Amino acid sequence: MTLAAAPETFEAALSIDTLGYRALFGGLFADNLGVESAVWFGAALAMASLPVTLGTRRKTAPAASDGATRMPVG
């Protein structure tokens, strides 16, 4: 729905969409369990995302050894 609503500014529309969900869940936690619970929920989500982020990082290409990939000059 977000892509259909704003295909030319998809990134901006998606960030507004995400902000709405964060406000919704944060508000539910704050209303039902107190403001402190919303903070702890955010901290728990951040900690849960750390292993996912580290596990899905792009692997960099290994460094080339000296001379193995150098082009001759001349």
C-alpha positions as CSV (number, residue, x, y, z in Angstrom):
1,M,0.0,0.0,0.0
2,T,2.8,2.4,0.8
3,L,4.5,1.8,-2.6
4,A,1.2,2.3,-4.4
5,A,0.5,5.5,-2.5
6,A,3.9,7.2,-3.1
7,P,6.0,5.3,-5.7
8,E,8.2,8.3,-6.4
9,T,9.1,8.8,-2.8
10,F,8.9,5.3,-1.4
11,E,11.7,5.7,1.2
12,A,10.0,8.7,2.8
13,A,6.6,7.1,2.8
14,L,8.0,3.9,4.3
15,S,9.7,5.9,7.1
16,I,6.4,7.6,7.9
17,D,4.7,4.2,7.9
18,T,7.3,2.8,10.2
19,L,7.0,5.8,12.5
20,G,3.3,5.2,12.8
21,Y,3.8,1.6,13.9
22,R,6.4,2.6,16.4
23,A,4.0,5.2,17.8
24,L,1.2,2.7,17.9
25,F,3.1,0.0,19.8
26,G,4.9,2.4,22.0
27,G,1.6,4.0,22.9
28,L,0.0,0.6,23.7
29,F,2.9,-0.3,25.9
30,A,2.9,3.1,27.7
31,D,-0.8,3.1,28.2
32,N,-1.1,-0.5,29.5
33,L,2.2,-1.1,31.2
34,G,3.7,2.3,31.9
35,V,6.2,4.5,30.1
36,E,9.2,2.5,31.4
37,S,7.9,-0.7,29.7
38,A,8.0,1.1,26.3
39,V,11.6,2.0,26.9
40,W,12.5,-1.6,27.9
41,F,10.6,-2.9,24.9
42,G,12.6,-0.7,22.6
43,A,15.9,-1.8,24.3
44,A,14.9,-5.4,23.9
45,L,14.1,-4.9,20.2
46,A,17.5,-3.2,19.7
47,M,19.3,-6.1,21.5
48,A,17.4,-8.7,19.4
49,S,18.3,-6.9,16.2
50,L,22.0,-7.1,17.0
51,P,22.6,-10.8,16.3
52,V,20.4,-10.5,13.1
53,T,22.5,-7.6,11.9
54,L,25.8,-9.2,12.7
55,G,24.7,-12.5,11.1
56,T,23.6,-10.9,7.9
57,R,26.4,-8.5,7.2
58,R,28.0,-8.6,3.8
59,K,31.3,-10.4,3.8
60,T,34.1,-8.3,2.3
61,A,36.4,-9.7,-0.3
62,P,39.7,-11.0,1.1
63,A,42.6,-8.7,0.6
64,A,44.7,-9.5,-2.5
65,S,48.3,-10.6,-1.7
66,D,51.1,-8.3,-2.8
67,G,52.0,-8.8,-6.4
68,A,49.4,-11.4,-7.2
69,T,47.0,-9.0,-8.8
70,R,49.2,-6.1,-9.8
71,M,49.2,-5.2,-13.4
72,P,52.6,-4.7,-15.1
73,V,53.5,-1.1,-15.7
74,G,54.9,-0.2,-18.9
